């Protein structure tokens, strides 16, 4: 075991729902606890989750996945390993309103004698929104603040983190139970009429944010939503941005180009949505998250 005097102060553990690029995970020594996924009839198909879904659709197979949060044992293992190198741990999870991951992490810390050294944080977000919270943890740790100060500032950051997204087809989100059937039916009806329903995460839960008319595509819909929201807040400080997508690089690239034209915006990362959230959103989804400094 590493000498106690040589330990670093604060380490980071997170679930994989933040969709962080591999290079950022490695650079900041973030321990990722994976979800569990049952691919069902797609398990023998080749490719990533999106390729499997598209192929399943062609073959008439069921294209839905079943997911489950990491167990307390999964988090316990990650915490034990992290405590060998760090004095304390901050663990960030996806929103507790749509996943039991937060509770799994809370249960895991109770099995450790050092439980007071583990701080579990509900990001109240998903994908790039959770990713921004994790990167804020990194930034605050580097600033040299005490753990109590870091945790206090993280509470503020969660409230300043926004996320909006558009689904190419809501049927996967409905099948997973992440959005109600009534809302799913509304989204499908609006899409057939040529409108773009924009969803958001509010207080940790998926809600309808607006219905965008007169826009050409998903990227335009999210950009108009973004402009509308930041104009209301009269933002003058830096806005940190993440863009994630469900195998829709073309729209993600276009959204990135639009965002970069906005003053004070800094793109932290652009990445493909991982297998877990991708299986719940279905192919084509586009997600924009931002955090106001």
Backbone as CSV, one residue per row, in Angstrom:
resi,resn,N_x,N_y,N_z,CA_x,CA_y,CA_z,C_x,C_y,C_z
1,UNK,0.848,-1.203,0.000,0.000,0.000,0.000,0.879,1.247,0.000
2,UNK,0.423,2.269,-0.681,1.166,3.520,-0.779,1.280,4.171,0.597
3,UNK,2.440,4.754,0.886,2.670,5.476,2.133,1.618,6.555,2.320
4,UNK,1.013,6.605,3.531,-0.060,7.561,3.795,0.385,8.997,3.524
5,UNK,1.640,9.290,3.816,2.142,10.657,3.657,2.294,11.066,2.203
6,UNK,2.307,10.075,1.313,2.495,10.359,-0.108,1.178,10.400,-0.875
7,UNK,0.076,10.186,-0.183,-1.213,10.185,-0.858,-1.585,11.577,-1.349
8,UNK,-2.248,11.628,-2.507,-2.821,12.883,-2.983,-4.090,13.151,-2.183
9,UNK,-4.572,14.391,-2.220,-5.683,14.765,-1.345,-7.023,14.200,-1.771
10,UNK,-7.452,14.491,-3.019,-8.812,14.122,-3.430,-8.792,13.378,-4.767
11,UNK,-9.393,12.208,-4.794,-9.528,11.444,-6.025,-10.971,11.469,-6.520
12,UNK,-11.158,11.104,-7.788,-12.492,11.171,-8.395,-12.935,9.792,-8.885
13,UNK,-14.157,9.429,-8.521,-14.817,8.240,-9.037,-16.115,8.710,-9.686
14,UNK,-16.490,8.107,-10.792,-17.746,8.468,-11.462,-18.298,7.251,-12.189
15,UNK,-19.601,7.251,-12.444,-20.150,6.230,-13.330,-19.852,6.644,-14.770
16,UNK,-20.201,5.804,-15.721,-19.839,6.094,-17.111,-20.842,6.984,-17.827
17,UNK,-21.833,7.486,-17.086,-22.882,8.289,-17.708,-22.469,9.683,-18.119
18,UNK,-21.255,10.121,-17.741,-20.810,11.466,-18.098,-20.251,11.591,-19.497
19,UNK,-20.086,10.454,-20.189,-19.618,10.442,-21.582,-18.324,11.226,-21.792
20,UNK,-17.431,11.154,-20.809,-16.135,11.825,-20.937,-15.255,11.114,-21.954
21,UNK,-14.520,11.859,-22.763,-13.555,11.228,-23.668,-12.479,10.481,-22.882
22,UNK,-11.969,9.434,-23.459,-10.977,8.580,-22.791,-9.767,9.372,-22.339
23,UNK,-9.329,10.334,-23.166,-8.119,11.084,-22.827,-8.297,11.929,-21.571
24,UNK,-9.503,12.459,-21.346,-9.758,13.244,-20.132,-9.816,12.344,-18.901
25,UNK,-10.395,11.164,-19.064,-10.453,10.199,-17.961,-9.043,9.818,-17.519
26,UNK,-8.184,9.557,-18.490,-6.809,9.159,-18.179,-5.997,10.328,-17.626
27,UNK,-6.148,11.491,-18.224,-5.390,12.665,-17.790,-5.655,13.013,-16.327
28,UNK,-6.919,12.904,-15.915,-7.290,13.322,-14.563,-7.459,12.144,-13.600
29,UNK,-7.042,10.971,-14.035,-7.063,9.769,-13.196,-8.447,9.532,-12.570
30,UNK,-9.457,9.589,-13.410,-10.840,9.383,-12.960,-11.172,7.891,-13.047
31,UNK,-11.618,7.313,-11.959,-12.026,5.911,-11.962,-13.492,5.813,-12.401
32,UNK,-13.727,5.056,-13.458,-15.074,4.931,-14.012,-15.686,3.589,-13.616
33,UNK,-16.881,3.654,-13.041,-17.629,2.446,-12.661,-18.688,2.204,-13.737
34,UNK,-18.604,1.091,-14.452,-19.522,0.866,-15.581,-20.913,0.415,-15.168
35,UNK,-21.865,0.704,-16.042,-23.220,0.174,-15.919,-23.238,-1.254,-16.463
36,UNK,-24.356,-1.894,-16.307,-24.542,-3.226,-16.889,-25.589,-3.118,-17.993
37,UNK,-25.369,-3.843,-19.077,-26.293,-3.754,-20.202,-26.594,-5.148,-20.748
38,UNK,-27.868,-5.376,-21.035,-28.320,-6.620,-21.668,-28.784,-6.247,-23.070
39,UNK,-28.062,-6.720,-24.069,-28.365,-6.371,-25.458,-29.493,-7.196,-26.058
40,UNK,-29.969,-8.185,-25.338,-31.087,-8.977,-25.833,-30.814,-9.613,-27.183
41,UNK,-31.704,-9.403,-28.133,-31.571,-10.013,-29.460,-30.430,-9.397,-30.275
42,UNK,-29.819,-8.353,-29.768,-28.714,-7.712,-30.495,-27.338,-8.204,-30.058
43,UNK,-27.295,-9.118,-29.090,-25.999,-9.496,-28.508,-25.041,-10.147,-29.508
44,UNK,-25.562,-10.782,-30.540,-24.688,-11.444,-31.509,-24.402,-10.578,-32.743
45,UNK,-24.928,-9.369,-32.747,-24.667,-8.467,-33.870,-23.343,-7.745,-33.670
46,UNK,-22.747,-7.308,-34.761,-21.440,-6.647,-34.703,-21.595,-5.133,-34.564
47,UNK,-20.535,-4.495,-34.058,-20.485,-3.035,-34.031,-20.846,-2.421,-32.695
48,UNK,-20.866,-1.086,-32.676,-21.254,-0.385,-31.443,-22.767,-0.450,-31.271
49,UNK,-23.261,0.156,-30.211,-24.686,0.047,-29.898,-25.568,0.582,-31.017
50,UNK,-25.108,1.638,-31.679,-25.919,2.255,-32.733,-25.949,1.389,-33.987
51,UNK,-24.822,0.801,-34.320,-24.775,-0.111,-35.463,-25.634,-1.343,-35.207
52,UNK,-25.606,-1.814,-33.980,-26.427,-2.984,-33.610,-27.917,-2.654,-33.708
53,UNK,-28.291,-1.465,-33.201,-29.700,-1.068,-33.249,-30.176,-0.958,-34.690
54,UNK,-29.386,-0.309,-35.531,-29.785,-0.143,-36.935,-29.897,-1.488,-37.639
55,UNK,-28.959,-2.382,-37.353,-28.998,-3.701,-37.971,-30.202,-4.504,-37.454
56,UNK,-30.484,-4.395,-36.184,-31.646,-5.086,-35.608,-32.938,-4.592,-36.249
57,UNK,-33.014,-3.274,-36.482,-34.201,-2.704,-37.119,-34.382,-3.279,-38.524
58,UNK,-33.285,-3.431,-39.248,-33.341,-3.985,-40.608,-33.815,-5.434,-40.594
59,UNK,-33.358,-6.183,-39.594,-33.663,-7.613,-39.536,-34.992,-7.916,-38.845
60,UNK,-35.625,-6.896,-38.308,-36.874,-7.111,-37.600,-36.694,-7.673,-36.204
61,UNK,-35.503,-7.487,-35.644,-35.234,-7.937,-34.284,-35.596,-6.827,-33.288
62,UNK,-35.738,-7.192,-32.026,-35.976,-6.183,-30.999,-34.709,-5.351,-30.816
63,UNK,-34.860,-4.044,-30.909,-33.689,-3.167,-30.868,-33.588,-2.395,-29.547
64,UNK,-34.116,-2.987,-28.482,-34.101,-2.314,-27.179,-33.117,-3.006,-26.242
65,UNK,-32.487,-2.208,-25.388,-31.554,-2.761,-24.411,-32.157,-2.657,-23.013
66,UNK,-31.684,-3.505,-22.136,-32.029,-3.413,-20.719,-30.766,-3.017,-19.967
67,UNK,-30.895,-2.011,-19.128,-29.725,-1.542,-18.391,-29.981,-1.621,-16.891
68,UNK,-28.911,-1.720,-16.143,-29.008,-1.659,-14.684,-27.802,-0.920,-14.135
69,UNK,-28.017,-0.228,-13.034,-26.951,0.574,-12.455,-25.852,-0.308,-11.867
70,UNK,-24.669,0.238,-11.665,-23.615,-0.525,-10.981,-24.099,-0.931,-9.588
71,UNK,-23.662,-2.063,-9.127,-24.050,-2.538,-7.798,-23.222,-1.823,-6.732
72,UNK,-23.686,-1.863,-5.471,-22.855,-1.321,-4.392,-21.466,-1.965,-4.365
73,UNK,-21.408,-3.245,-4.717,-20.115,-3.933,-4.764,-19.176,-3.345,-5.805
74,UNK,-19.717,-2.913,-6.930,-18.893,-2.291,-7.979,-18.271,-0.993,-7.461
75,UNK,-19.082,-0.193,-6.777,-18.567,1.054,-6.217,-17.592,0.788,-5.068
76,UNK,-17.906,-0.204,-4.257,-17.046,-0.541,-3.126,-15.632,-0.879,-3.609
77,UNK,-15.559,-1.660,-4.653,-14.257,-2.025,-5.225,-13.509,-0.781,-5.705
78,UNK,-14.227,0.114,-6.394,-13.605,1.339,-6.899,-13.134,2.237,-5.751
79,UNK,-13.936,2.341,-4.704,-13.563,3.177,-3.552,-12.316,2.630,-2.854
80,UNK,-12.272,1.330,-2.661,-11.118,0.719,-1.987,-9.832,0.979,-2.763
81,UNK,-9.899,0.829,-4.076,-8.713,1.059,-4.911,-8.296,2.528,-4.861
82,UNK,-9.268,3.417,-4.889,-8.968,4.854,-4.913,-8.365,5.317,-3.594
83,UNK,-8.823,4.730,-2.480,-8.311,5.124,-1.166,-6.856,4.714,-0.948
84,UNK,-6.337,3.855,-1.815,-4.918,3.500,-1.743,-4.046,4.669,-2.214
85,UNK,-4.617,5.543,-3.034,-3.854,6.647,-3.598,-4.265,8.020,-3.081
86,UNK,-5.516,8.129,-2.591,-6.047,9.440,-2.217,-6.605,9.438,-0.801
87,UNK,-6.533,10.605,-0.172,-7.035,10.748,1.191,-8.562,10.750,1.225
88,UNK,-9.174,11.390,0.232,-10.630,11.474,0.165,-11.094,11.254,-1.271
89,UNK,-12.385,10.967,-1.424,-12.947,10.680,-2.745,-14.212,11.501,-2.956
90,UNK,-14.326,12.060,-4.134,-15.607,12.619,-4.582,-16.124,11.709,-5.689
91,UNK,-17.331,11.204,-5.500,-17.953,10.307,-6.478,-19.143,11.024,-7.120
92,UNK,-19.146,11.094,-8.440,-20.217,11.773,-9.180,-21.045,10.738,-9.933
93,UNK,-22.380,10.853,-9.819,-23.260,9.907,-10.504,-24.274,10.638,-11.390
94,UNK,-24.889,9.886,-12.282,-26.000,10.414,-13.083,-27.164,10.752,-12.160
95,UNK,-28.112,11.511,-12.675,-29.252,11.940,-11.870,-29.962,10.778,-11.174
96,UNK,-30.230,10.968,-9.905,-30.914,9.923,-9.122,-32.388,9.810,-9.490
97,UNK,-32.898,10.772,-10.267,-34.315,10.744,-10.656,-34.602,9.701,-11.731
98,UNK,-33.538,9.263,-12.431,-33.732,8.281,-13.504,-32.838,7.049,-13.362
99,UNK,-32.095,6.964,-12.262,-31.196,5.829,-12.077,-30.962,5.594,-10.594
100,UNK,-30.695,4.342,-10.238,-30.380,4.006,-8.856,-28.899,4.073,-8.549
101,UNK,-28.115,4.620,-9.458,-26.659,4.651,-9.303,-26.223,5.418,-8.063
102,UNK,-26.837,6.557,-7.817,-26.511,7.377,-6.653,-26.692,6.570,-5.373
103,UNK,-27.797,5.845,-5.270,-28.061,5.036,-4.081,-27.069,3.885,-3.942
104,UNK,-26.662,3.300,-5.063,-25.659,2.228,-5.018,-24.346,2.731,-4.426
105,UNK,-23.952,3.934,-4.855,-22.708,4.519,-4.340,-22.822,4.853,-2.856
106,UNK,-23.996,5.358,-2.445,-24.213,5.664,-1.024,-24.144,4.391,-0.175
107,UNK,-24.746,3.316,-0.682,-24.719,2.058,0.055,-23.290,1.531,0.172
108,UNK,-22.524,1.681,-0.902,-21.148,1.162,-0.920,-20.271,1.814,0.145
109,UNK,-20.383,3.119,0.311,-19.525,3.811,1.283,-19.781,3.360,2.711
110,UNK,-21.007,2.875,2.982,-21.346,2.441,4.333,-20.589,1.187,4.757
111,UNK,-20.018,0.465,3.807,-19.259,-0.752,4.119,-17.802,-0.448,4.465
112,UNK,-17.416,0.814,4.365,-16.018,1.180,4.588,-15.830,1.912,5.915
113,UNK,-14.780,1.572,6.652,-14.496,2.305,7.891,-14.155,3.775,7.609
114,UNK,-13.704,4.048,6.370,-13.346,5.426,5.993,-14.508,6.142,5.314
115,UNK,-15.730,5.752,5.638,-16.878,6.270,4.894,-16.995,7.788,4.931
116,UNK,-16.484,8.411,5.983,-16.553,9.874,6.066,-15.620,10.547,5.062
117,UNK,-14.749,9.750,4.448,-13.819,10.288,3.453,-14.364,10.174,2.027
118,UNK,-15.564,9.597,1.887,-16.165,9.417,0.565,-17.396,10.307,0.459
119,UNK,-17.420,11.146,-0.557,-18.488,12.130,-0.730,-19.196,11.853,-2.054
120,UNK,-20.437,11.387,-1.978,-21.184,10.997,-3.174,-22.068,12.156,-3.621
121,UNK,-21.938,12.507,-4.878,-22.606,13.689,-5.421,-23.556,13.302,-6.547
122,UNK,-24.807,13.687,-6.424,-25.801,13.499,-7.477,-25.674,14.671,-8.457
123,UNK,-25.251,14.392,-9.680,-25.042,15.466,-10.661,-26.358,16.103,-11.095
124,UNK,-27.466,15.407,-10.865,-28.790,15.857,-11.320,-28.817,16.031,-12.841
125,UNK,-27.928,15.327,-13.532,-27.832,15.466,-14.985,-27.382,14.144,-15.592
126,UNK,-27.126,14.160,-16.897,-26.643,12.982,-17.619,-25.670,13.440,-18.702
127,UNK,-25.021,12.490,-19.319,-24.159,12.733,-20.471,-23.230,13.934,-20.247
128,UNK,-23.183,14.864,-21.199,-22.268,15.987,-21.082,-22.533,16.885,-19.895
129,UNK,-23.755,16.871,-19.369,-24.066,17.641,-18.166,-23.324,17.074,-16.966
130,UNK,-23.392,15.760,-16.815,-22.625,15.106,-15.751,-21.127,15.295,-16.006
131,UNK,-20.739,15.228,-17.278,-19.341,15.424,-17.634,-18.811,16.775,-17.172
132,UNK,-19.618,17.814,-17.325,-19.221,19.152,-16.874,-19.037,19.204,-15.364
133,UNK,-19.907,18.516,-14.623,-19.779,18.471,-13.163,-18.467,17.781,-12.775
134,UNK,-18.154,16.682,-13.452,-16.912,15.958,-13.160,-15.699,16.850,-13.438
135,UNK,-15.724,17.561,-14.551,-14.605,18.455,-14.877,-14.524,19.624,-13.898
136,UNK,-15.654,20.029,-13.352,-15.635,21.071,-12.312,-14.957,20.540,-11.059
137,UNK,-15.196,19.279,-10.734,-14.503,18.657,-9.602,-12.996,18.733,-9.825
138,UNK,-12.561,18.388,-11.026,-11.136,18.440,-11.378,-10.577,19.841,-11.148
139,UNK,-11.287,20.832,-11.667,-10.844,22.227,-11.560,-10.750,22.686,-10.104
140,UNK,-11.734,22.339,-9.304,-11.751,22.764,-7.904,-10.650,22.077,-7.095
141,UNK,-10.392,20.819,-7.402,-9.300,20.109,-6.728,-7.963,20.787,-7.029
142,UNK,-7.772,21.153,-8.287,-6.519,21.803,-8.693,-6.341,23.170,-8.038
143,UNK,-7.443,23.798,-7.681,-7.364,25.125,-7.064,-6.862,25.064,-5.618
144,UNK,-6.798,23.851,-5.057,-6.248,23.687,-3.722,-7.209,23.949,-2.589
145,UNK,-8.494,24.012,-2.874,-9.491,24.256,-1.836,-9.639,23.048,-0.909
146,UNK,-10.126,23.298,0.289,-10.436,22.222,1.212,-11.644,21.449,0.685
147,UNK,-11.779,20.209,1.124,-12.868,19.368,0.628,-14.226,19.992,0.913
148,UNK,-14.396,20.619,2.062,-15.678,21.255,2.398,-15.997,22.392,1.439
149,UNK,-14.959,23.136,1.041,-15.144,24.242,0.099,-15.444,23.725,-1.297
150,UNK,-14.781,22.644,-1.674,-15.020,22.029,-2.979,-16.473,21.575,-3.083
151,UNK,-16.958,20.900,-2.049,-18.322,20.373,-2.061,-19.354,21.496,-2.093
152,UNK,-19.078,22.577,-1.414,-19.995,23.714,-1.400,-20.084,24.360,-2.781
153,UNK,-18.942,24.512,-3.429,-18.936,25.110,-4.762,-19.571,24.189,-5.798
154,UNK,-19.459,22.878,-5.579,-20.079,21.929,-6.503,-21.599,22.014,-6.453
155,UNK,-22.150,22.296,-5.273,-23.600,22.479,-5.168,-24.046,23.641,-6.058
156,UNK,-23.260,24.694,-6.070,-23.573,25.858,-6.901,-23.445,25.504,-8.385
157,UNK,-22.413,24.732,-8.716,-22.173,24.370,-10.116,-23.283,23.511,-10.690
158,UNK,-23.825,22.620,-9.863,-24.923,21.769,-10.328,-26.113,22.630,-10.729
159,UNK,-26.381,23.665,-9.958,-27.502,24.562,-10.255,-27.239,25.398,-11.505
160,UNK,-25.962,25.563,-11.855,-25.592,26.375,-13.012,-25.349,25.532,-14.261
161,UNK,-25.626,24.239,-14.163,-25.412,23.331,-15.289,-26.736,23.055,-15.987
162,UNK,-26.770,23.269,-17.289,-27.990,23.090,-18.086,-27.758,22.030,-19.157
163,UNK,-28.831,21.361,-19.552,-28.723,20.353,-20.605,-30.018,20.319,-21.406
164,UNK,-29.870,20.332,-22.724,-31.014,20.174,-23.624,-30.654,19.130,-24.678
165,UNK,-31.665,18.444,-25.188,-31.370,17.418,-26.187,-32.568,17.188,-27.092
166,UNK,-32.262,16.620,-28.239,-33.289,16.268,-29.221,-33.104,14.802,-29.586
167,UNK,-34.202,14.069,-29.610,-34.174,12.661,-30.011,-34.587,12.540,-31.468
168,UNK,-33.885,11.705,-32.205,-34.282,11.455,-33.589,-35.576,10.660,-33.621
169,UNK,-35.706,9.751,-32.652,-36.927,8.951,-32.501,-37.092,8.644,-31.011
170,UNK,-38.228,8.969,-30.415,-38.384,8.791,-28.961,-38.695,7.369,-28.506
171,UNK,-38.829,6.426,-29.424,-39.342,5.106,-29.018,-38.417,4.377,-28.039
172,UNK,-37.091,4.610,-28.143,-36.172,3.939,-27.227,-36.271,4.536,-25.827
173,UNK,-36.429,5.840,-25.741,-36.572,6.497,-24.436,-37.886,6.094,-23.768
174,UNK,-38.933,5.915,-24.576,-40.229,5.480,-24.045,-40.128,4.034,-23.554
175,UNK,-39.516,3.166,-24.364,-39.397,1.748,-24.010,-38.603,1.561,-22.721
176,UNK,-37.635,2.446,-22.486,-36.800,2.335,-21.288,-37.481,2.910,-20.049
177,UNK,-38.591,3.611,-20.264,-39.293,4.228,-19.148,-38.748,5.585,-18.758
178,UNK,-37.772,6.095,-19.513,-37.180,7.400,-19.165,-38.106,8.557,-19.490
179,UNK,-38.975,8.377,-20.476,-40.003,9.395,-20.714,-41.362,8.691,-20.800
180,UNK,-42.418,9.337,-20.315,-43.753,8.715,-20.322,-44.267,8.491,-21.745
181,UNK,-45.147,7.526,-21.904,-45.717,7.222,-23.215,-46.473,8.422,-23.787
182,UNK,-47.139,9.174,-22.906,-47.895,10.347,-23.363,-46.953,11.378,-23.981
183,UNK,-45.818,11.617,-23.321,-44.835,12.565,-23.854,-44.223,12.027,-25.135
184,UNK,-43.954,10.723,-25.164,-43.398,10.115,-26.369,-44.326,10.277,-27.558
185,UNK,-45.616,10.093,-27.329,-46.614,10.253,-28.396,-46.650,11.697,-28.889
186,UNK,-46.525,12.641,-27.961,-46.493,14.058,-28.332,-45.273,14.369,-29.185
187,UNK,-44.125,13.835,-28.795,-42.897,14.070,-29.554,-43.015,13.534,-30.974
188,UNK,-43.548,12.332,-31.105,-43.715,11.735,-32.434,-44.655,12.568,-33.294
189,UNK,-45.738,13.041,-32.707,-46.715,13.842,-33.443,-46.096,15.163,-33.914
190,UNK,-45.346,15.800,-33.054,-44.686,17.067,-33.402,-43.647,16.860,-34.503
191,UNK,-42.917,15.753,-34.413,-41.908,15.469,-35.432,-42.540,15.221,-36.800
192,UNK,-43.678,14.555,-36.809,-44.374,14.308,-38.081,-44.846,15.616,-38.712
193,UNK,-45.105,16.621,-37.876,-45.552,17.921,-38.372,-44.387,18.821,-38.760
194,UNK,-43.161,18.316,-38.596,-41.983,19.086,-38.980,-41.422,19.968,-37.877
195,UNK,-41.887,19.743,-36.636,-41.384,20.517,-35.507,-40.295,19.720,-34.784
196,UNK,-39.500,20.428,-33.993,-38.430,19.784,-33.233,-38.660,19.969,-31.731
197,UNK,-39.191,18.953,-31.058,-39.348,19.051,-29.603,-37.977,18.983,-28.924
198,UNK,-37.705,19.948,-28.073,-36.444,19.993,-27.338,-36.711,19.592,-25.890
199,UNK,-35.990,18.611,-25.416,-36.134,18.127,-24.042,-35.026,18.705,-23.170
200,UNK,-35.248,18.686,-21.875,-34.250,19.201,-20.943,-34.234,18.347,-19.687
201,UNK,-33.246,18.589,-18.841,-33.202,17.977,-17.517,-33.479,19.086,-16.515
202,UNK,-34.577,18.981,-15.785,-34.951,19.999,-14.797,-35.115,19.331,-13.441
203,UNK,-34.316,19.782,-12.478,-34.300,19.171,-11.145,-34.080,17.665,-11.250
204,UNK,-33.246,17.288,-12.207,-32.859,15.887,-12.355,-33.782,15.044,-13.197
205,UNK,-34.910,15.599,-13.662,-35.884,14.814,-14.424,-36.025,15.334,-15.852
206,UNK,-36.301,14.421,-16.772,-36.499,14.791,-18.170,-37.840,15.495,-18.331
207,UNK,-37.796,16.667,-18.949,-38.998,17.462,-19.186,-38.962,18.007,-20.617
208,UNK,-40.128,18.360,-21.138,-40.195,19.057,-22.415,-39.813,20.513,-22.175
209,UNK,-38.830,20.995,-22.921,-38.381,22.385,-22.758,-39.128,23.315,-23.706
210,UNK,-39.181,22.944,-24.993,-39.887,23.766,-25.974,-40.107,22.961,-27.243
211,UNK,-40.883,23.514,-28.135,-41.054,22.917,-29.464,-40.586,23.949,-30.475
212,UNK,-39.506,23.651,-31.151,-38.886,24.594,-32.076,-39.503,24.469,-33.471
213,UNK,-39.944,25.601,-33.994,-40.522,25.652,-35.328,-39.595,26.434,-36.252
214,UNK,-39.669,26.133,-37.524,-38.905,26.893,-38.501,-37.415,26.658,-38.461
215,UNK,-36.974,25.533,-37.882,-35.558,25.185,-37.883,-35.338,24.013,-38.839
216,UNK,-34.128,23.902,-39.328,-33.849,22.919,-40.378,-33.491,21.528,-39.868
217,UNK,-32.849,21.479,-38.706,-32.362,20.190,-38.236,-32.140,20.211,-36.724
218,UNK,-31.614,19.117,-36.186,-31.427,18.976,-34.740,-30.478,20.027,-34.189
219,UNK,-29.383,20.280,-34.905,-28.394,21.243,-34.423,-28.975,22.650,-34.357
220,UNK,-29.747,23.032,-35.357,-30.395,24.349,-35.341,-31.370,24.459,-34.163
221,UNK,-32.119,23.391,-33.926,-33.095,23.393,-32.825,-32.400,23.611,-31.480
222,UNK,-31.287,22.891,-31.247,-30.576,23.035,-29.980,-29.890,24.396,-29.872
223,UNK,-29.372,24.885,-30.981,-28.705,26.188,-30.951,-29.693,27.308,-30.641
224,UNK,-30.868,27.249,-31.227,-31.887,28.263,-30.956,-32.336,28.190,-29.496
225,UNK,-32.446,26.973,-28.978,-32.811,26.798,-27.571,-31.734,27.383,-26.650
226,UNK,-30.492,27.102,-26.980,-29.360,27.613,-26.209,-29.340,29.142,-26.201
227,UNK,-29.478,29.736,-27.373,-29.470,31.203,-27.468,-30.605,31.812,-26.653
228,UNK,-31.757,31.176,-26.719,-32.915,31.679,-25.984,-32.681,31.670,-24.483
229,UNK,-32.083,30.588,-23.987,-31.885,30.444,-22.543,-30.794,31.367,-22.020
230,UNK,-29.681,31.502,-22.740,-28.603,32.350,-22.217,-28.943,33.830,-22.348
231,UNK,-29.797,34.176,-23.314,-30.186,35.581,-23.455,-31.011,36.040,-22.258
232,UNK,-31.783,35.129,-21.695,-32.596,35.455,-20.526,-31.737,35.686,-19.284
233,UNK,-30.578,35.014,-19.237,-29.720,35.125,-18.063,-28.709,36.269,-18.178
234,UNK,-28.603,36.870,-19.373,-27.678,37.978,-19.609,-26.270,37.621,-19.138
235,UNK,-25.768,36.520,-19.662,-24.477,35.968,-19.238,-23.319,36.827,-19.757
236,UNK,-22.383,37.128,-18.863,-21.185,37.880,-19.244,-19.910,37.074,-18.994
237,UNK,-19.997,36.043,-18.156,-18.824,35.219,-17.841,-18.695,34.066,-18.837
238,UNK,-17.647,33.264,-18.676,-17.391,32.151,-19.588,-18.471,31.076,-19.464
239,UNK,-18.840,30.504,-20.603,-19.810,29.411,-20.643,-19.089,28.163,-21.134
240,UNK,-19.029,27.148,-20.288,-18.374,25.898,-20.671,-19.400,24.977,-21.318
241,UNK,-19.008,24.378,-22.439,-19.940,23.626,-23.295,-19.475,22.189,-23.493
242,UNK,-20.439,21.268,-23.538,-20.159,19.926,-24.041,-21.211,19.566,-25.090
243,UNK,-20.782,18.825,-26.084,-21.686,18.318,-27.121,-21.504,16.812,-27.195
244,UNK,-22.587,16.081,-27.034,-22.526,14.630,-27.170,-23.609,14.178,-28.147
245,UNK,-23.372,13.058,-28.779,-24.293,12.629,-29.833,-24.347,11.113,-29.938
246,UNK,-25.469,10.624,-30.415,-25.692,9.195,-30.590,-25.385,8.803,-32.036
247,UNK,-24.089,8.778,-32.350,-23.625,8.431,-33.700,-24.190,9.393,-34.739
248,UNK,-24.095,10.684,-34.429,-24.601,11.734,-35.316,-23.536,12.835,-35.414
249,UNK,-22.377,12.455,-35.898,-21.228,13.363,-35.950,-21.497,14.594,-36.811
250,UNK,-22.249,14.433,-37.880,-22.533,15.557,-38.777,-23.259,16.688,-38.040
251,UNK,-24.320,16.331,-37.305,-25.076,17.338,-36.567,-24.258,17.899,-35.402
252,UNK,-23.472,17.038,-34.762,-22.639,17.490,-33.642,-21.597,18.496,-34.114
253,UNK,-21.004,18.238,-35.269,-20.008,19.150,-35.828,-20.647,20.491,-36.193
254,UNK,-21.819,20.449,-36.769,-22.508,21.687,-37.122,-22.854,22.494,-35.874
255,UNK,-23.324,21.807,-34.833,-23.651,22.494,-33.583,-22.405,23.127,-32.981
256,UNK,-21.299,22.408,-33.041,-20.037,22.948,-32.536,-19.670,24.250,-33.260
257,UNK,-19.815,24.256,-34.570,-19.489,25.451,-35.364,-20.386,26.630,-34.995
258,UNK,-21.656,26.352,-34.739,-22.591,27.406,-34.346,-22.232,27.963,-32.962
259,UNK,-21.920,27.077,-32.037,-21.599,27.486,-30.669,-20.336,28.344,-30.629
260,UNK,-19.353,27.985,-31.430,-18.076,28.706,-31.412,-18.203,30.149,-31.901
261,UNK,-19.323,30.461,-32.517,-19.556,31.846,-32.965,-20.107,32.724,-31.841
262,UNK,-20.480,32.078,-30.730,-21.063,32.808,-29.603,-19.954,33.260,-28.653
263,UNK,-20.002,34.498,-28.252,-18.989,35.072,-27.370,-18.941,34.343,-26.032
264,UNK,-17.726,34.153,-25.521,-17.462,33.583,-24.187,-17.744,32.084,-24.059
265,UNK,-17.993,31.414,-25.188,-18.253,29.973,-25.120,-16.960,29.179,-25.321
266,UNK,-16.751,28.199,-24.472,-15.591,27.313,-24.580,-16.072,25.865,-24.586
267,UNK,-15.754,25.140,-25.628,-16.176,23.746,-25.725,-15.177,22.857,-24.985
268,UNK,-15.655,22.213,-23.928,-14.812,21.348,-23.107,-14.542,20.018,-23.799
269,UNK,-15.573,19.458,-24.412,-15.378,18.253,-25.213,-16.599,17.982,-26.079
270,UNK,-16.361,17.247,-27.148,-17.413,16.721,-28.026,-17.159,15.227,-28.123
271,UNK,-18.188,14.410,-27.870,-17.947,12.971,-27.817,-19.218,12.206,-28.169
272,UNK,-19.032,10.971,-28.588,-20.170,10.096,-28.854,-20.739,9.603,-27.529
273,UNK,-22.045,9.490,-27.450,-22.706,8.997,-26.241,-22.405,7.506,-26.092
274,UNK,-22.078,7.088,-24.886,-21.707,5.700,-24.633,-22.852,4.725,-24.815
275,UNK,-22.529,3.439,-24.705,-23.492,2.372,-24.974,-24.734,2.429,-24.099
276,UNK,-24.570,2.802,-22.837,-25.701,2.773,-21.916,-26.736,3.835,-22.275
277,UNK,-26.326,5.100,-22.256,-27.261,6.174,-22.594,-27.679,6.095,-24.059
278,UNK,-26.766,5.618,-24.909,-27.082,5.474,-26.330,-28.172,4.458,-26.574
279,UNK,-28.153,3.392,-25.777,-29.196,2.384,-25.898,-30.550,2.889,-25.440
280,UNK,-30.539,3.916,-24.581,-31.783,4.489,-24.070,-32.305,5.622,-24.950
281,UNK,-31.393,6.288,-25.659,-31.799,7.411,-26.517,-32.078,6.966,-27.946
282,UNK,-31.401,5.884,-28.355,-31.486,5.457,-29.748,-30.556,6.276,-30.617
283,UNK,-30.313,5.835,-31.853,-29.395,6.544,-32.749,-29.880,7.954,-33.087
284,UNK,-28.923,8.829,-33.348,-29.232,10.149,-33.884,-29.408,11.257,-32.872
285,UNK,-29.577,10.935,-31.592,-29.822,11.969,-30.576,-28.663,12.950,-30.501
286,UNK,-28.984,14.178,-30.134,-27.976,15.234,-30.014,-28.191,15.947,-28.677
287,UNK,-27.091,16.137,-27.938,-27.169,16.689,-26.582,-26.230,17.881,-26.447
288,UNK,-26.741,18.947,-25.877,-25.937,20.143,-25.605,-26.044,20.474,-24.123
289,UNK,-24.902,20.582,-23.464,-24.887,20.965,-22.053,-23.982,22.172,-21.880
290,UNK,-24.319,23.016,-20.909,-23.459,24.170,-20.633,-23.484,24.510,-19.158
291,UNK,-22.403,25.128,-18.745,-22.214,25.493,-17.345,-21.707,26.925,-17.307
292,UNK,-22.398,27.758,-16.571,-22.048,29.175,-16.503,-21.139,29.412,-15.309
293,UNK,-19.992,29.986,-15.575,-19.010,30.233,-14.507,-19.471,31.357,-13.586
